[in-house]
Amino acid sequence: MADIIDLRKIRIADSSELRKRGLMEGTVKLIEDDIRALGTGSQGEALLAFKEGVIYALVKLFRPDRKNCRAHIEFVFTNDANADTQSGIVDEVLKYCFLDQYYHKVTVICNHGNEGLERILTGAGFMQEAVLRDEVRLKNGFEDAGLYAMLSYEYPKYNICFVPFERGVAMVSGGSDYVNSVKLYHYGQHLDDPFAYNIAGSLGLLDSNGGLSRNDDGRYNLEDEQLKYIPDELSKAYVELKEYFESMRAGFDINVKFSTGTTFQKKVWNALKEIPYGVTASYEDIALVLTDGDLKEARKITRAVGAACSDNPVAIIIPCHRVIGKDGSIVGYAAGIDIKDYLLLHESFTAVTPLISREG
């Protein structure tokens, strides 16, 4: 099990401990003055990395531009921070930069003599972007250093891919062993997630108004070589959803992780997975499943079932689009009734026509 690394912003009260741990030098007053400068600077911030309550690193983040789309990271590790601890800290800082602060690009400078940090950076997914001449001062002169960089769409722990279909785009989020979000957008619609917006912009998937562009030129298509650079389960989800929209797949073999949701909502979402391809069910039908066929109790929770369907975080894979009104009407879909109608027609046609390939 990987060590749990905690990050928090630096405080004046940390001065003595930072001096004791060898992360800052000078008198306590001088360190306090440095902390004030780090904590109030408009161009950056300083974080402390903890493991089991012990400080193992001081992390400085510098924002070189007003738009805050990139950050330069400086790591200062304690002498007893081993390679695993340093690697865990780098991973946690990347998560903070990309998923909490929504930077698109992060950089780190590593002098050529620091082979340990170089291995950790490349292991985390950084690529060397440049060689900086005389970048690091030594006692006897200067030394060249490597500039290592990572873009948001290269983040290997958690990422996003986009799968186009006739009416719009499926935005899929996940990591190496799970998918936790599938959202459906119309072409031209703006993304509400800053991390996703950064990735879409970098991949050339936004139109002149900042909305999702159409797929007329196949710009959303990912080749096998490109799929190697996104997390494994996310890559698998891209392939399977693409096959679904191309009528080559009727089921999914994707590990879904619910990152949000109440116990009741998760019961509803798991019940939705049992609705077969090309088949529809009513909200009351789902409620009956949850109440073991007790019609009286089912009617009490039917409205709550509808609300849970609306909050489904993993569209299509958890097929809430297959749930319709008791009278057969197509109602209640977060992505829009037109997309729900499209999905039902897509499945009803291929359900009575042999799929191009067998079901997943």
Secondary structure as GFF3:
##gff-version 3
##sequence-region A 1 360
A	DSSP	beta_strand	5	9	.	.	.	ID=ss1
A	DSSP	three_ten_helix	12	14	.	.	.	ID=ss2
A	DSSP	alpha_helix	15	20	.	.	.	ID=ss3
A	DSSP	alpha_helix	28	40	.	.	.	ID=ss4
A	DSSP	beta_strand	44	51	.	.	.	ID=ss5
A	DSSP	beta_strand	54	62	.	.	.	ID=ss6
A	DSSP	beta_strand	70	77	.	.	.	ID=ss7
A	DSSP	alpha_helix	83	95	.	.	.	ID=ss8
A	DSSP	pi_helix	96	100	.	.	.	ID=ss9
A	DSSP	beta_strand	105	111	.	.	.	ID=ss10
A	DSSP	alpha_helix	115	124	.	.	.	ID=ss11
A	DSSP	beta_strand	127	138	.	.	.	ID=ss12
A	DSSP	beta_strand	141	151	.	.	.	ID=ss13
A	DSSP	three_ten_helix	152	154	.	.	.	ID=ss14
A	DSSP	beta_strand	158	164	.	.	.	ID=ss15
A	DSSP	beta_strand	168	175	.	.	.	ID=ss16
A	DSSP	beta_strand	179	186	.	.	.	ID=ss17
A	DSSP	alpha_helix	194	202	.	.	.	ID=ss18
A	DSSP	alpha_helix	224	227	.	.	.	ID=ss19
A	DSSP	alpha_helix	232	245	.	.	.	ID=ss20
A	DSSP	alpha_helix	263	272	.	.	.	ID=ss21
A	DSSP	beta_strand	281	282	.	.	.	ID=ss22
A	DSSP	alpha_helix	283	290	.	.	.	ID=ss23
A	DSSP	alpha_helix	295	310	.	.	.	ID=ss24
A	DSSP	three_ten_helix	320	322	.	.	.	ID=ss25
A	DSSP	beta_strand	323	324	.	.	.	ID=ss26
A	DSSP	alpha_helix	337	351	.	.	.	ID=ss27
###
